[in-house]
């Protein structure tokens, strides 16, 4: 179905090749996973499949790519629209209509399909991706995860032979991600759909992959099945690192396989942990009866809570639960309908200028909203001036998050993860009292997430700052958060220490906790520390 013959790709002004002499055959009905470090070229490989690279991006391409017998050199991307469906990292950039149902019908109208065919396909895909309740909603009012499902639906409604997805689960909660991947798996097996996915959250998707393409970032690739690649790859889900930490001969790729292997080992049974949050005197953030609506849709419903200094609080919940609305209210970028929000006794909506930057640092779900410079270095230099810090401070923070970003590159030319790291460095260099992050791991690989975790823990503990983040990344929450607030339908349904909230939720529990249950361990580090303590 897809054929790469001696393909090499290099972008203008780049010092490294993205791909070098890649030859690959992807068969009909195969699900292929593309992995690699942030900025290594995963998105470029996907865009080669439908000709967006180099037709729209430029670059020097050698070799040939064929899809269902058609050469991407000879056919422009529009000529492959009937054959290939593509969902980018940022679905909002691909929407052309205002409402969900109109967006699903748009591409079919462009191909002049019969009205009864369009109606049937729209109804099918609404049911397939559980979008029926959202069919009349304005897309701009949807959560990031809901927008991602709409983007996947608008690709599937065309009945493509090939579906190309760039970070399809990055903004989805664990349950929605499992549903989407199960649907894709079923389409692959039942209808012969060929699916190519680039994804960083390997714990979600690796069990569905027939093969893996590992892009190293220096032009070289490793291709093989999941077991072969995971044995040698540094980029791996938590249970693979757990296999290595426990010295197992086999690499566990699923929770079930790992539980079977672990049951044969002698592991300590620690006493039940009773963790409580330390007492606090005065809240840094105080929220009372917060109510917020969008076009008749209630996002937050009389929500009340308090957040304190030195905490790292993770706000979790399914897509559309109200997480982003809560963060925007705390940051003072959304007007509230009722209730009260104060940050250090100040109404955040009244903040401006230098005082705002020093009190609240806010990274929205779309980090590009904070970027307006013509190069990475220009952004960093302007942030140094605005935040009145030593020259080079912001760029140093950026290099701690993601190494190797070209300082002369335009922010629009960066990968999604690199743009997030840049936006985060601009905000962190101001050293704000409160740091608010909405989905901070979209587009970040495991190494970048480790760096982010280290920086945020240091930010909270060493500098006595407060961090609030909304995320679906349960592995990040397990490593990072001291407290979890779980939201459903605009109200709090659980609030407590991270270990208590995560262990009580089968859907939101991290992989390691599922493998090691009933032992109260959330991360590979917890397991290693417990085993070392037992051996001592």
Secondary structure, DSSP 4 states (H G I P E B T S, - for coil): -EEEEEEEEE-TT-SS-SEEEEEEEE-TT-EEEEEESTTSSHHHHHHHHTTHHHHTT--EEEEEEEETTEETTTS-GGGGTTTEEEE-S-GGGG--SSBHHHHHHHHHHHTT--HHHHHHHHHHHHHHTT-GGGTTSBGGGS-HHHHHHHHHHHHHTTT-SEEEEESTTTTS-HHHHHHHHHHHHHHHHHH--EEEEE-S-HHHHGGG-SEEEEE-SSB-EEEE-HHHHHHH-SS--HHHHHHHHTT-SSPP-SHHHHHHHHHTS----PPPP---PPP-SS-SEEEEEEEEEETTEEEEEEEEEEE-TT-EEEEE-STTSSHHHHHHHHHT-S--SEEEEEETTB-GGG--HHHHHHHEEEE-SSGGGG--SSSHHHHHHHHHHHHT--TTHHHHHHHHHSTT--TTS-GGGS-HHHHHHHHHHHHHTT--SEEEEESTTTT--HHHHHHHHHHHHHHHHTS--EEEEE-S-HHHHHHH-SEEEEEETTEEEEEEEHHHHHHT-TTT--HHHHHHTTS---SHHHHHHHHHHHH-
